Amino acid sequence: MQADELAAVAITAIEELKGLDIATVDVSKQTSITDKLIIASATSSRQLAALANHVYEKLKATGAAPHNPEGSHDSGWILVDGGDVIVHLMLPETRDYYNIEKLWQEGLPKSRITAPEVNL
């Protein structure tokens, strides 16, 4: 299944459980990890957990092999890795704080970041 089709399945799953502010970011030219990011908000920790489980089950039903959701409803952020599509489900305050849409829409920094030198 193509990334666009997987994204549509994930978005429909989010909409079915009344997820909010759904955004899609195409990152295929910025990274080889995935093609699309889907970011959505939940109104509560309980809805956050339900959304993650629902998205996971819907992606799995397509024949895709999503990884188990990462994170917890207590953290305010759960990630569902569907391979060509990664779904970030967040509480609004967590989403505002990390603002990952802006990070990926503006692109990654062009300079290479290296680890500091360590003298042993």
Residue pairs with C-beta under 8 A, 6 or more apart in sequence:
1 9
1 62
1 63
1 64
2 84
3 28
3 34
3 35
3 36
3 84
3 85
4 36
5 62
6 36
6 59
6 62
6 64
6 82
6 83
6 84
6 85
7 24
7 36
7 38
7 85
9 58
9 59
9 62
10 38
10 55
10 58
10 59
10 80
10 82
10 85
10 87
11 22
11 24
11 38
12 58
13 51
13 54
13 55
13 57
13 58
13 59
14 22
14 38
14 40
14 51
14 54
14 55
14 87
14 89
15 22
16 54
17 47
17 50
17 51
17 54
18 43
18 47
19 40
19 41
19 42
19 47
19 51
19 89
20 40
20 41
20 42
20 43
20 92
21 39
21 40
21 41
21 92
21 95
22 38
22 39
22 40
23 38
23 39
23 40
23 101
24 36
24 37
24 38
24 39
25 36
25 37
25 38
25 39
25 101
25 104
25 105
26 35
26 36
27 33
27 34
27 35
27 36
27 37
27 104
28 34
28 35
28 36
30 104
30 107
30 108
31 108
33 86
34 81
34 83
34 84
34 85
34 86
35 84
35 85
36 84
36 85
36 86
37 85
37 86
37 87
37 88
37 100
37 104
38 85
38 86
38 87
38 88
39 87
39 88
39 90
39 95
39 100
39 101
40 51
40 87
40 88
40 89
40 90
41 89
41 90
41 91
41 92
41 95
42 48
42 51
42 89
42 90
42 91
44 91
45 73
45 74
45 76
45 91
46 73
48 73
48 76
48 78
48 89
48 90
48 91
49 72
49 73
49 78
51 78
51 89
52 69
52 71
52 73
52 78
52 80
52 89
53 69
55 69
55 80
55 87
55 89
56 66
56 68
56 69
56 80
59 66
59 80
59 82
59 85
60 66
64 82
64 83
65 83
66 80
66 81
66 82
66 83
67 80
67 81
69 78
69 79
69 80
70 78
70 79
70 80
70 81
71 77
71 78
71 79
72 78
75 94
76 90
76 91
76 93
76 94
77 88
77 89
77 90
77 91
77 94
77 98
78 88
78 89
78 90
79 86
79 87
79 88
79 89
80 86
80 87
80 89
81 87
88 100
90 98
